[in-house]
Amino acid sequence: MQFARAVLRRLGLASERTLEAYEGVFWGGDPEAFPVLMQAA
């Protein structure tokens, strides 16, 4: 997950908030991060 997050950040494809939600869902299993991630889609 850290590699994917770094690539997305480096390429400017996602905001910091979206990246935090991405990591929260896929790495931390945080259900509250899911709606934030879906707003970015």
C-alpha positions in Angstrom: 0.0 0.0 0.0 2.8 2.4 0.8 4.2 2.0 -2.8 0.8 2.6 -4.4 0.2 5.6 -2.2 3.6 7.1 -3.0 3.0 6.6 -6.8 -0.4 8.3 -6.6 1.0 11.2 -4.7 4.0 11.6 -6.9 1.9 11.7 -10.0 -0.6 14.1 -8.5 -3.5 11.7 -9.1 -5.1 12.0 -5.7 -5.4 14.5 -2.9 -3.8 13.9 0.5 -7.3 13.3 2.0 -8.0 10.6 -0.6 -4.7 9.0 -0.1 -5.3 8.8 3.7 -8.7 7.3 3.0 -7.2 4.8 0.5 -4.7 3.7 3.1 -7.3 3.6 5.9 -9.6 1.3 3.8 -7.0 -1.1 2.3 -4.3 -1.1 5.0 -6.1 -0.3 8.2 -9.6 -1.7 7.5 -11.3 1.5 8.6 -14.9 1.5 7.5 -15.2 5.2 8.1 -12.6 5.9 5.4 -14.7 4.2 2.7 -17.2 7.0 2.1 -14.3 9.5 1.8 -12.6 7.2 -0.8 -15.8 6.9 -2.7 -16.3 10.6 -3.0 -13.0 10.8 -4.8 -14.2 8.3 -7.4 
